[in-house]
Structures are given as structure tokens and as C-alpha cells.
Amino acid sequence: MSESGKPLGRALRPLFELGPEGTFLNHGSFGACPKGVLAEQARIRARMEAQPDVFFRQSVMPDQGVTALRTAASRLAAFVGTREEHVAFVENATLGVQAALDSVDLAAGDRVLVTDHTYNAVRLLVEARCAQAGATPLVVKLPLSADPDGIVAAFERALAPGVRLAIVDHITSPTALVLPLDRIIPVLRRSGALVLVDGAHAVGQVVLDLETLQADWYVSNAHKWLFAPRASAFLYASPRVAATTRPPVISHFVEMGFPRSFDWVGTRDYSAWLSVPAAIGFHEGFDAAAVRDHHGRVLEAATGALAAVGVKPVGPMALCAAMRSFVLPQRRPATREDALALARALWDEERIQAMAVAHGERLLLRVSSQVYVGEDDVRSLPPALDRCGWPGR
């Protein structure tokens, strides 16, 4: 049950600006911000426009002591199990990865470990940084059928001398697998590698305790599962690496170090970051156990329904939180164009929004649950797929 008194599911759609038409099963890509949080952002913008000088100098600029921005960071830090001095706001998780990656002194012969489930933008960042430094990417291959033991074993087999930095997803983007970080990070630590966790999908979808997790850096988007406005994300830096963690944009307060050197990036709209406490309040208005149960029921309903058209899930349900990916059988290897065509057809012909991706020559369909998604929504997928088909079926 939600704070509105309505049961979880499609009845909660009016709390969001989502249009009345269609079935929205792709919260994982771009999120959906509640009306109440957008209203708070509008109030913040109104204060900014009413007195810009006071707003920027007193609410944002890090040389003003305890600013509204640092207060918002403190609220977020408590939510993710750390302290304010370990958290900086960034526009998105990719930019946070860039900042951490640029803070590692890579040299010729070093390796940067990623997996074959790594988000494409992160993979491109790693390839560019390695090319610049003379380092080499090292790719851990995780099978689609992997269980926790198999995932940990894959990391153990892949580790090699010279791994300076390891980048591991908390929840993989294409395959929606929740990786067992409590077992993976100790393996990486034994190799001497620094550890950066890409938790783009994690905050709000799973419970975070960053102090216990013991990663060197952790990035996550607040605009997805935490319901914040877009362009709101955070970078956590542990005491081990904070002093060397540099902002991606060098501005007036760079000498203040992490995290305050990240606070001021010029005259921009800071309202998304300042709205994060309102988003956390919205998130905490739901019973956490009820939401987890709801997501489980929705994903199980999707799994059962899609089995009827020969579509199988990626990995076990134990590695799922609020998303699950499925393999669509094809007569040939999948291409990026196949994925784009499938997603477009589902929307244009069936008014269903879902994420499709080509991964390892397999065509995947990712389904997102959310508090506004019901079991009937996901049960609409099999007949829709039967009607519109998919490339290479």
C-alpha cells in the first residue's frame, strides 16, 4: 500500500506525469519523476529566479559554509549509508565514472577490468582512457545463465596481474542482474585493484550501505529508482581515494577538494540536486517490504506470461530486484538494429514501452517493474509480441 492509500500498481499512475495512453515498462532507462517532486523543483527554481544572486551564493557556492546543496547531500548520504563528506553530486552516473576513472594514475602495462555486461558508455570511457594511458581493458565474461557462484568464479578466473582498477556493476544495465558485490569486492581487493562500482540502477531499487560495501568509488543515478528529477546523480569516494578524486569540470573551488570541488560547476540549474531530499521523502512514503513483494509478483507474472511465447529469463530470480531481462529466440545473431526495431514496434504498434538490446548476439527484452506498474501491464507483452513479432524470430 502507498501513502496515497491506493494499492501498488496502475492506480498510482496519476502520481506521475506519465501520459494516459500506453503501458510503461521501461522505468530503468529514464525514470519517471513524481508530480510532487517536480513541484518541489519548481519551487526551488522560483526562488532561484526571484533572487539569483542570493540563491547561487548562499545555496550552492561551497565557500559559504553549510549550503542547501550540502544539506541535500547529507540527506542523500544518510539514505545510502555514509556521511556527507563522502558524497558529491554529479549530473549522471556516466559522468561520475569519468571523474573516478580520471582520478586513477594509469600507466603503460596497467589493466582496467570491466565485464561484458558493462554499460556501453562506461566501456567507451574505459577504452578511451586506456588508449590515452597505454593501459589495456580486461573483460570478464559473465554467462547469461550465471548464478551467484558462477559470477564470482568468473571474476576469480579473469583476474590477472596489473589490474589497477576494476569497474563492476551493482545492477547490470542490459541484463538486469544484481551482482553479489559482497563476494566480488573482496576478490578484487585481494588482487590489489581499486574498485569502482557502477550502481546506476541501484539507489532506490536495492538497499545501500556504502560504508559496509567498502568500494573505493560508487556512482548511482537518483533520477531512476529514487524518483529524483533528471540530471541528478552522485559519486561516493571513500577516505582512501577522496584526496585524489578530481571533478570533471575544474572551476573556482577546486582547491577545496572532494566533495566541495564538485559543488560549483558554474551558473547552471541546481534544482535537480536540491530536489533529491523530496525524492527520498516520496520513496520513503512507501512500505519497503510491500514494494519488494510487488516487484517480485510483477516480474514473476512477466516470466510466466513470456514463457508462453518461448521467451526465457536471464539468470535466476534471486539476482533480480525491480527489473528482469529476457532472451527472445532468433534464427540468427542479433544486431543493434534488431533491438531498435523491436522497441519501436512495441510502442508504435502496441503502445508498450520496454527496453530492447542486442547483447552477445542475443536479443534481450528488459522489463521494469515500478510502483505504478501492475501484473496486467506485463501480461500484455506476450500477445503484443505475437502480433508484432521481432526481427529474426
SELONU-587660 format. One line per field, with one value per residue (C-alpha): z, y, x; residue in three letters. Coordinates in Angstrom, 3 decimals. Each point is the difference from the previous one (the first is absolute). Layout:
BEGIN
up	(Z / ...)
north	(Y / ...)
east	(X / ...)
r	(ALA / ...)
//
This chain:
BEGIN
up	(0.000 / -0.769 / 2.042 / -2.313 / 1.360 / -3.452 / -0.685 / -1.896 / -3.733 / -2.813 / 2.432 / 0.944 / -3.531 / 0.880 / 2.461 / -3.056 / -3.175 / -2.156 / -2.830 / 0.269 / -3.090 / -0.118 / 2.371 / 1.516 / 0.711 / -0.459 / 3.209 / -0.005 / -2.985 / 0.887 / 3.192 / 0.702 / 2.458 / 2.254 / -0.232 / 3.606 / -0.591 / -3.185 / 2.001 / 2.512 / -2.869 / -1.349 / 3.421 / 0.074 / -3.496 / 1.028 / 2.900 / -2.404 / -2.456 / 2.729 / 1.318 / -2.022 / 1.864 / 3.436 / -1.305 / -1.619 / 2.646 / 3.065 / -1.238 / -2.236 / 0.153 / 2.205 / 1.699 / 1.819 / 2.719 / 0.360 / -3.202 / -1.070 / -2.445 / 2.787 / 2.072 / -2.922 / -0.297 / 3.717 / -0.445 / -2.923 / 1.831 / 2.947 / -2.433 / -1.589 / 3.205 / 0.120 / 1.020 / -1.844 / -0.446 / -2.146 / -2.484 / -2.960 / -2.404 / -3.728 / -2.964 / -0.742 / 0.845 / -3.178 / 0.992 / 3.460 / -1.606 / -2.107 / 3.101 / 1.815 / -3.068 / -0.572 / 3.650 / -0.464 / -1.157 / -2.730 / -1.753 / -2.796 / 0.978 / 2.427 / -0.507 / 0.636 / 0.696 / -1.267 / -0.932 / -3.243 / 1.717 / 0.624 / -1.194 / -3.466 / 0.929 / 2.842 / -2.337 / -2.391 / 2.844 / 1.037 / -3.543 / -0.492 / 3.340 / -0.598 / -3.467 / 1.466 / 2.771 / -1.842 / 2.271 / -1.078 / 0.717 / 1.512 / -0.601 / 2.351 / -1.865 / 1.957 / -1.525 / -0.281 / 2.092 / 2.820 / 3.653 / 2.863 / 0.268 / -3.740 / -0.021 / 2.806 / -1.688 / -3.258 / 1.784 / 1.696 / -3.323 / -1.849 / 2.465 / -1.289 / 1.108 / -0.560 / 0.704 / 1.305 / -0.011 / -0.093 / -1.072 / 0.951 / -0.331 / 2.980 / -2.308 / -3.608 / -2.534 / -2.948 / 2.050 / 3.230 / 2.266 / 3.588 / 0.391 / 3.375 / 0.891 / 3.543 / -1.543 / -3.082 / 1.695 / 2.376 / -3.025 / -1.760 / 3.155 / 0.269 / -3.421 / 1.240 / -2.377 / 0.744 / -0.275 / -1.690 / 0.198 / -2.727 / 1.913 / -2.592 / 0.656 / 3.666 / 2.246 / 0.711 / -1.525 / 2.630 / 3.522 / 0.071 / 2.845 / -1.586 / 3.146 / 0.234 / -3.737 / 0.085 / -3.629 / -0.771 / -2.146 / -0.510 / -2.529 / -0.386 / -1.713 / 2.245 / -2.929 / -0.575 / 2.994 / 2.561 / -1.909 / -0.147 / -2.967 / -2.876 / 0.129 / 3.618 / 0.969 / 2.553 / 0.344 / 3.257 / 0.693 / 2.931 / 2.305 / -1.828 / -3.275 / 0.869 / -0.023 / -3.587 / -1.362 / -2.332 / -1.483 / -3.759 / -0.289 / 1.572 / 1.469 / 2.672 / 3.047 / -1.202 / 2.842 / 2.525 / -1.039 / 0.033 / 0.248 / -0.003 / -3.154 / -1.770 / 1.367 / -2.219 / -3.759 / -1.011 / -0.541 / -0.613 / 1.259 / 3.330 / 0.742 / -0.840 / 2.640 / 2.533 / -0.628 / 1.009 / 3.636 / -1.307 / -2.177 / 3.006 / 1.928 / -2.787 / -0.113 / 3.771 / -0.162 / -1.189 / 2.142 / -1.158 / 0.561 / -1.868 / -2.931 / -0.171 / 0.046 / -2.697 / -2.278 / 0.537 / -0.959 / -3.103 / -1.227 / 0.715 / -1.949 / -2.893 / 0.125 / -0.081 / -2.719 / -2.298 / 0.331 / -2.060 / -3.063 / 0.563 / 1.721 / 2.858 / 2.836 / 0.472 / 3.226 / 3.065 / 1.713 / 3.028 / -2.001 / -0.838 / 1.850 / -1.970 / -3.542 / -1.927 / -3.459 / -2.357 / -3.026 / -3.166 / -2.198 / -3.443 / -3.038 / -0.342 / 2.089 / 1.315 / -1.063 / 1.504 / -2.795 / 1.109 / 3.488 / -1.259 / -2.336 / 2.765 / 2.490 / -2.687 / -1.149 / 3.536 / 0.467 / -3.483 / -0.435 / 3.571 / 2.133 / 2.299 / 1.045 / 0.840 / -0.409 / -2.662 / -0.489 / -1.999 / 2.448 / -1.031 / -3.223 / 2.013 / -0.152 / 3.507 / 1.240 / 3.388 / 2.092 / 2.862 / 2.854 / 1.979 / 2.539 / -2.884 / -1.985 / 0.511 / -0.880 / -2.772 / -1.601 / -0.445 / -1.069 / -3.021 / -1.355 / -1.409 / -2.210 / -1.121 / -0.941 / -1.824 / -2.043 / -0.869 / 0.192 / 0.209 / -2.487 / -0.707 / 1.775)
north	(0.000 / 3.522 / 3.173 / 1.011 / -2.907 / -1.573 / -3.481 / -0.250 / -0.312 / 1.926 / 1.908 / 2.061 / 1.285 / 3.338 / 0.730 / 0.368 / 2.074 / -3.149 / 0.317 / -1.929 / -2.084 / -2.992 / -2.392 / 1.255 / -2.864 / 1.934 / 1.958 / -1.205 / 2.092 / 3.515 / -0.251 / 1.869 / 2.879 / 0.336 / 3.131 / 0.932 / -0.077 / 2.025 / 2.542 / 0.274 / 0.516 / 2.762 / 1.709 / -0.141 / 1.474 / 2.774 / 0.927 / -0.029 / 2.330 / 2.325 / 0.776 / -1.702 / 1.637 / -1.135 / -3.438 / -0.874 / 1.539 / -1.345 / -3.260 / -1.375 / 1.646 / -2.218 / 2.840 / 1.052 / -2.663 / -2.384 / 0.620 / -1.379 / -2.187 / -1.534 / -0.503 / -1.909 / -2.053 / -0.800 / -1.320 / -2.140 / -1.250 / -1.211 / -1.806 / -1.928 / -0.804 / 2.495 / 3.584 / 3.267 / 0.545 / -3.151 / 1.027 / 2.380 / 0.768 / -0.582 / 0.188 / -3.732 / -3.244 / 0.066 / 3.350 / -1.438 / -2.917 / 2.477 / 1.915 / -3.145 / -1.426 / 3.247 / -0.057 / -3.248 / 0.395 / -2.627 / -0.881 / -2.272 / -3.614 / 0.701 / -1.666 / 1.219 / -2.812 / 0.163 / -2.656 / -0.809 / 1.274 / 3.453 / 2.953 / 1.034 / 3.607 / -1.247 / -2.451 / 2.866 / 2.113 / -2.839 / -0.604 / 3.705 / 0.358 / -3.163 / 1.159 / 3.308 / -1.637 / -3.073 / -2.243 / -2.955 / -0.890 / -3.468 / -1.392 / -2.507 / -2.101 / -0.749 / -2.600 / 0.897 / -3.042 / 0.917 / -0.511 / 1.759 / -2.738 / 0.079 / 3.786 / 0.004 / -2.834 / 1.982 / 2.902 / -2.335 / -1.619 / 3.307 / 1.851 / 0.497 / 1.925 / 3.745 / 0.716 / 3.560 / 0.689 / -2.286 / 1.369 / -2.242 / 0.581 / -0.264 / -0.638 / -0.652 / 2.183 / -2.372 / -3.156 / 1.450 / -2.294 / 1.030 / -1.039 / -1.403 / 2.891 / -1.259 / -2.940 / 1.684 / 3.001 / -2.128 / -1.985 / 3.228 / 1.382 / -3.036 / 0.888 / 3.485 / 1.720 / 3.169 / -0.650 / 2.237 / -1.180 / 1.189 / 0.029 / 2.012 / -2.015 / -0.743 / 2.884 / -0.345 / -3.488 / -1.784 / 0.954 / 1.617 / 0.073 / 1.484 / -0.096 / -3.768 / -0.552 / 1.307 / 1.114 / 2.800 / 1.843 / -0.533 / 1.831 / -0.083 / 1.907 / 1.537 / 0.673 / -3.662 / -2.059 / 2.818 / 2.136 / 3.160 / 2.396 / -0.792 / 1.187 / -1.126 / -2.637 / -0.424 / -1.121 / -1.566 / 0.061 / -1.919 / 1.573 / -2.129 / 1.889 / 3.258 / 2.122 / -1.010 / 0.114 / 2.965 / 1.604 / -0.407 / 3.797 / 2.149 / 3.120 / 2.643 / -2.281 / -2.866 / 0.607 / -0.984 / -3.648 / -2.735 / 0.409 / 3.810 / 0.402 / -1.768 / 2.315 / 3.022 / -0.546 / 3.511 / 1.597 / -3.004 / -1.306 / -1.688 / -0.692 / -3.717 / -0.567 / 2.136 / -2.018 / -3.310 / 0.247 / 0.313 / -3.072 / -1.955 / 1.087 / -1.295 / -3.285 / -0.425 / 0.553 / -3.593 / -3.101 / -1.445 / -3.644 / 0.479 / 1.583 / -2.893 / -2.510 / 1.968 / 0.001 / -3.741 / -0.706 / 2.217 / -1.622 / -3.515 / 0.843 / 1.222 / -3.148 / -2.319 / 1.913 / 0.283 / -3.715 / -0.626 / 1.536 / -1.683 / 2.954 / -0.979 / 2.115 / 0.940 / -1.452 / -1.136 / 2.056 / 0.214 / 2.431 / 2.321 / 3.032 / 2.165 / -0.909 / -3.226 / -0.644 / -2.718 / -1.730 / 0.042 / -3.009 / 0.856 / -1.976 / 2.189 / 2.232 / 3.143 / 3.492 / 3.442 / 0.739 / -3.003 / 1.439 / 3.461 / -1.471 / -2.110 / 2.879 / 2.270 / -2.599 / -0.678 / 3.679 / 0.928 / -3.066 / -1.040 / 3.105 / -1.905 / 1.561 / -2.536 / -0.120 / -2.246 / -0.559 / -2.252 / -1.658 / -2.625 / -0.635 / -0.646 / 2.203 / 1.013 / 1.631 / 1.729 / 0.485 / 2.517 / -0.246 / 3.131 / 1.075 / 1.134 / -3.278 / -2.853 / -3.687 / 0.623 / 2.397 / -2.684 / -2.614 / 2.189 / -0.748 / -3.559 / 0.778 / 3.201 / -1.913 / -2.563 / 2.719 / 2.129 / -2.742 / 0.867 / -0.002 / -3.435 / -1.848)
east	(0.000 / 1.221 / -0.246 / -2.843 / -2.028 / -0.197 / 1.368 / 3.281 / -0.463 / -1.631 / -2.232 / 3.078 / 0.588 / -1.722 / 2.846 / 2.255 / -0.124 / -0.063 / -2.494 / -3.264 / 0.625 / 2.289 / 1.729 / 3.251 / 2.435 / 3.244 / 0.511 / 3.610 / 1.074 / -1.120 / -2.044 / -3.232 / -0.125 / -3.076 / -2.119 / 0.768 / 3.754 / -0.369 / -2.023 / 2.861 / 2.437 / -2.265 / 0.012 / 3.807 / 0.189 / -2.380 / 2.325 / 2.944 / -1.729 / -1.323 / 3.478 / 2.748 / 2.878 / -1.187 / -0.973 / 3.317 / 2.226 / -1.816 / -1.551 / 2.735 / 3.433 / 2.161 / 1.891 / -3.185 / 0.164 / -2.946 / -1.949 / -3.361 / 1.891 / 2.116 / -3.166 / -1.520 / 3.204 / -0.231 / -3.549 / 1.103 / 3.092 / -2.089 / -2.321 / 2.892 / 1.859 / 2.848 / 0.831 / -0.389 / 3.736 / 0.169 / -2.741 / 0.134 / -2.813 / 0.550 / -2.380 / -0.047 / 1.760 / 2.089 / 1.482 / 0.759 / 1.803 / 1.977 / 1.091 / 1.135 / 1.716 / 1.902 / 1.109 / 1.944 / 3.603 / 0.084 / 3.250 / 1.174 / -0.501 / -2.869 / -3.371 / -3.550 / -2.441 / -3.585 / -2.557 / -1.762 / -3.194 / 1.527 / -2.054 / 1.127 / 0.819 / 2.218 / 1.721 / 0.732 / 1.395 / 2.303 / 1.206 / 0.762 / 1.803 / 2.035 / 1.000 / 1.133 / 2.080 / 1.273 / -2.052 / -2.170 / -3.625 / -0.537 / -3.479 / -1.652 / -2.552 / -3.169 / -2.340 / -3.677 / -0.870 / 2.397 / -0.887 / 1.850 / 2.629 / 0.605 / 0.342 / 2.572 / 1.909 / 0.106 / 1.695 / 2.467 / 0.940 / 0.359 / 2.211 / 3.532 / 3.090 / -0.046 / -3.683 / 0.149 / -3.740 / -3.027 / -3.388 / -2.892 / -3.740 / -2.278 / -2.960 / 0.938 / -1.766 / -0.625 / -0.587 / -1.507 / 2.047 / 0.715 / 3.639 / 1.178 / 2.296 / 0.539 / 1.875 / 1.489 / 1.637 / 2.156 / 1.235 / 0.985 / 1.598 / 2.282 / 1.405 / 0.889 / -2.427 / -1.909 / -3.738 / -2.559 / -3.620 / -2.356 / -3.277 / -1.929 / -3.167 / 0.554 / -1.002 / -3.701 / -0.150 / 2.124 / 1.053 / 3.451 / 2.513 / 3.086 / 2.125 / -0.526 / 0.448 / 3.578 / 0.317 / 2.448 / -2.532 / -3.710 / -2.181 / -3.763 / -2.793 / -2.640 / -2.326 / -0.816 / -1.140 / 0.205 / -2.561 / 2.160 / -0.057 / 2.322 / 3.620 / 0.301 / 2.553 / 2.767 / 3.598 / 1.192 / 3.740 / 1.432 / 2.620 / 2.583 / -0.486 / -1.795 / 3.159 / 0.813 / -3.572 / -0.225 / -3.130 / -0.570 / -0.379 / 2.715 / -1.582 / 0.546 / -0.025 / 2.162 / 2.453 / -2.696 / 0.341 / -2.606 / -2.966 / -0.284 / 2.058 / -2.881 / -2.718 / 0.534 / 0.146 / -1.007 / -3.389 / -2.209 / -3.339 / 0.732 / -3.665 / 0.199 / 2.694 / -1.856 / -3.189 / 1.598 / -1.236 / -3.579 / 0.563 / 1.293 / -3.092 / -2.240 / 1.918 / -0.256 / -3.750 / -0.373 / 0.365 / 3.324 / -0.963 / -3.282 / 1.834 / 2.501 / -2.843 / -1.806 / 3.046 / 0.433 / -3.616 / 0.200 / 3.224 / -1.268 / -3.162 / 2.141 / 2.128 / -2.998 / -1.781 / 3.033 / 0.780 / -3.126 / 1.685 / 3.369 / 1.657 / 2.329 / 1.435 / 3.639 / 1.379 / -1.956 / -2.679 / 2.313 / 2.175 / -2.910 / -1.335 / -2.448 / 1.123 / 0.402 / 1.413 / -1.210 / 1.539 / -2.095 / 0.839 / 1.339 / 1.135 / 3.116 / 2.279 / -1.667 / 1.039 / -0.460 / -2.457 / -2.098 / -0.284 / -0.937 / -2.609 / -1.552 / -0.282 / -1.434 / -2.541 / -1.196 / -0.740 / -1.227 / -2.214 / -0.880 / 0.587 / 2.378 / 3.304 / 2.704 / 3.768 / 1.533 / 3.725 / 2.326 / 2.374 / 2.531 / -1.948 / -3.180 / -3.081 / -1.069 / -3.185 / 0.280 / -3.136 / -0.127 / -2.434 / -0.874 / -2.596 / -2.239 / 0.353 / -2.436 / -0.025 / -2.531 / 2.490 / 2.658 / -2.554 / -0.696 / 3.491 / -0.451 / -3.022 / 1.698 / 3.158 / -2.103 / -1.659 / 3.040 / 2.661 / 3.674 / 2.910 / 1.391 / -2.795)
r	(MET / SER / GLU / SER / GLY / LYS / PRO / LEU / GLY / ARG / ALA / LEU / ARG / PRO / LEU / PHE / GLU / LEU / GLY / PRO / GLU / GLY / THR / PHE / LEU / ASN / HIS / GLY / SER / PHE / GLY / ALA / CYS / PRO / LYS / GLY / VAL / LEU / ALA / GLU / GLN / ALA / ARG / ILE / ARG / ALA / ARG / MET / GLU / ALA / GLN / PRO / ASP / VAL / PHE / PHE / ARG / GLN / SER / VAL / MET / PRO / ASP / GLN / GLY / VAL / THR / ALA / LEU / ARG / THR / ALA / ALA / SER / ARG / LEU / ALA / ALA / PHE / VAL / GLY / THR / ARG / GLU / GLU / HIS / VAL / ALA / PHE / VAL / GLU / ASN / ALA / THR / LEU / GLY / VAL / GLN / ALA / ALA / LEU / ASP / SER / VAL / ASP / LEU / ALA / ALA / GLY / ASP / ARG / VAL / LEU / VAL / THR / ASP / HIS / THR / TYR / ASN / ALA / VAL / ARG / LEU / LEU / VAL / GLU / ALA / ARG / CYS / ALA / GLN / ALA / GLY / ALA / THR / PRO / LEU / VAL / VAL / LYS / LEU / PRO / LEU / SER / ALA / ASP / PRO / ASP / GLY / ILE / VAL / ALA / ALA / PHE / GLU / ARG / ALA / LEU / ALA / PRO / GLY / VAL / ARG / LEU / ALA / ILE / VAL / ASP / HIS / ILE / THR / SER / PRO / THR / ALA / LEU / VAL / LEU / PRO / LEU / ASP / ARG / ILE / ILE / PRO / VAL / LEU / ARG / ARG / SER / GLY / ALA / LEU / VAL / LEU / VAL / ASP / GLY / ALA / HIS / ALA / VAL / GLY / GLN / VAL / VAL / LEU / ASP / LEU / GLU / THR / LEU / GLN / ALA / ASP / TRP / TYR / VAL / SER / ASN / ALA / HIS / LYS / TRP / LEU / PHE / ALA / PRO / ARG / ALA / SER / ALA / PHE / LEU / TYR / ALA / SER / PRO / ARG / VAL / ALA / ALA / THR / THR / ARG / PRO / PRO / VAL / ILE / SER / HIS / PHE / VAL / GLU / MET / GLY / PHE / PRO / ARG / SER / PHE / ASP / TRP / VAL / GLY / THR / ARG / ASP / TYR / SER / ALA / TRP / LEU / SER / VAL / PRO / ALA / ALA / ILE / GLY / PHE / HIS / GLU / GLY / PHE / ASP / ALA / ALA / ALA / VAL / ARG / ASP / HIS / HIS / GLY / ARG / VAL / LEU / GLU / ALA / ALA / THR / GLY / ALA / LEU / ALA / ALA / VAL / GLY / VAL / LYS / PRO / VAL / GLY / PRO / MET / ALA / LEU / CYS / ALA / ALA / MET / ARG / SER / PHE / VAL / LEU / PRO / GLN / ARG / ARG / PRO / ALA / THR / ARG / GLU / ASP / ALA / LEU / ALA / LEU / ALA / ARG / ALA / LEU / TRP / ASP / GLU / GLU / ARG / ILE / GLN / ALA / MET / ALA / VAL / ALA / HIS / GLY / GLU / ARG / LEU / LEU / LEU / ARG / VAL / SER / SER / GLN / VAL / TYR / VAL / GLY / GLU / ASP / ASP / VAL / ARG / SER / LEU / PRO / PRO / ALA / LEU / ASP / ARG / CYS / GLY / TRP / PRO / GLY / ARG)
//
